[in-house]
Amino acid sequence: MFNGLRTERLSFETISTEDAIFLLELHNSKPWQQNIGDRGLRTEEDAANYIRDSYLPLYEQGLGPYKLVLESGETIGTCGMYQRDNLDHPDLGYALLPEYFKQGYALEATQVFIEQVRKEGQHQKLLAITLPSNLPSVSLLKRLGFQLDGPFQLPDDKDVLHLFSIEI
């Protein structure tokens, strides 16, 4: 569905256990830890298990994160959809390694991803959740046309998040 999707500078590729080192770096980056949270990945084996247990089953449902790969072959981040038990619609998720911030990659990836979701026609609405303090993410979501629906809290999480939505 999204594997092989391309933009001018990026390609979307399915994440496999071979991407464990990249995922370990992404999940342990300061912005990930501050804005998304600690997933407890400390070793390459932890990351491979996380991919196998959390990501691979999502692909069977037409969901999941895809790695963002430059023409050079370097993986710089992820973009994809997740279905949370307590949300009626899938939510958009994206993350970049810090050295690729402020270069337009997140906008480029999310724009083409949302357009592909529209073309597929399987969803009427797409959601996004973020910490109110994550101002770059809040700004990006607004630029993409998402509307703030209000506060939202994940089960077993103390953080109050912003819930955004966009009609597809």
Secondary structure, DSSP 8 states (H G I E B T S, - for coil): --TT-B-SSEEEEE--GGGHHHHHHHHTSHHHHHHT------SHHHHHHHIIIIIHHHHTTT-EEEEEEETTS-EEEEEEEE--TT-SS-EEEEEE-GGGTTSSHHHHHHHHHHHHHHHHT--SEEEEEE-TT-HHHHHHHHHTT-EEEEEE--TT----EEEEEEE-
